[in-house]
Amino acid sequence: MLKVSQILDSKAISAVYAVAPTQMVIEALELMTARNIGAVMVMEGDRLVGIFSERDYARKGILKDRKAKSTPVSEVMTANVFTVSPQASIEECMQMMSEKKFRHLPVLEGAKVVGLISISDVVTAIIHEQRNRIESLEQYITS
């Protein structure tokens, strides 16, 4: 069974990108653009207080006529964030993301943020595992 820790180990980017809740939305959007990511964690020091995604900005920023240069991230972020541990299974993550309708999931070890996985990371990991399983079965059949 695949674990979140395996996804984190396989990710090319292991950095945790975050902004403070007091930073302006434009700063979060610039970071997301520079890193080609769809969400950043919102942290006060080492403590996770929320997550800010493109969807948050579209629904709570643009549609509410808030300006990116003058709106703090705290006004548009998702505050009640679902998290997982590195030991969580990929299946658990996929089910949670599907049921709760979100695409990014912070990974915490205790209270410490150790990473962020996306639905794309989960799907890629499942595809890779299935490909390996198929290759193993083909080798077994042909030997």
N, C-alpha and C positions, 0 to 999 in steps of 0.2 A: 504494500500500500504506500503510495506516494505521500510524502510529508511536506509541509510548507518549508521546512529547513532545506530540503532538496531544491526547491525552486529558488530560494535565496542564494544557495551555493552556486547555482547554474547561471544566475543573472550576470550579464556583462557589467551592469552598473550596480554596485552595492551601496552607493551613497544614499543617505536619507535626506531628501530635500524638504525643507521646512521654511515656514515664515512665522513671524510673530502675529498674534491677533491684532496688534495695533498698527501693523504695516498696512499700507494702502493696497487695494485690490490690484492696481496697475503693477505693483512690484511683484505680486504673486503671479500675475499673468506673464510678465516678462521672464521670470524664472522658469515657468512652465514652457514658454516658447523656446528659450535658450537651451533647455534640456530635453525638449521634445517629449514632454510628459503631460498627462491629462489631469493630474492632481498633485497637490502638495499637502503635507501634514502641517497643522497649525499647532505650534508649541510655545509654551511659556517656559523658557529654560529647557530642562530635560523632560518636562511633563506634556504629554499629548492632551490638547484641549479641543481639537477638532480636525476636520479635513476640509480642504477647499478644492473644488473641481470645476472644470469647464461648465458642467451642468449647473452647479451652484451659481456661477456667474450669470449664466443664461436665464435661469429661473428667478433668482433673487436679486440680481443686479440689473441686467438689461431690461427685463420685463417690468421691473419696479421703478425704472427710470433713475437708477442710482449711477453715479459717475465713478468710473474706475480710479480716477486720480484723487477723488475726495472721499471715497468710502473705505472704512477700515475692513479688513478681512473678517473681523469678528461679527460684522453685521450680515454677512452673506455665507459664512462657512456652515458646515454641518457640525453641530456640537456633540450630539449623542452618537459617537462613532462606535461601530462594531469593530472588534479586534479579534485576532487569533494568536495563538502561541506557535512557535516554530514546530512543535510536535503535532499540531493539528493536521488532519488528513486533507488532501486535496478535495476529496468528495465532500467533506464537511464545508469547506470554503465555497465550493461550487453551489451547494445547496443553499447556503446562507446568502450568497450574492444573488442567486436567482430569486429566492423568496422575497428578499428585502429590496431588490431592484437597485443595486449599486454595483460599481465596477472596480472599486479600489478598496483594499483591505489592509490596514496597518497591522504589522506583526510586532507583538510585545513579548519580551521575556521578563516576566514579573511586571514592573512598571516601566522598564526601559524599552524604548523603541529600537527595534533591530532591523526593520525593513518595511517595505510596502509591496504588496503583490496586486496585480491587476487581473481582470478576467482573462485578458490575453495571455498572461503568464500561466494561468491555470489551464487554459485550453492547449497551449503549446506543450506543457508538461504531460498532459493526458495523451496528446497525439504522439509525443516522443515515446512514452511508455508503451502505447499500443503498437507502435512500429517495432520496438525492441521485442515485444512479446511475439509478434508475427514472425520476425526473423528467427527467433529461437524455435518456434514451432516448425518453421520451414526446414531449419537445420536438423531438427529431430526427425522429421519425416524423411528427409533425403539421406540420413545416415544409417 
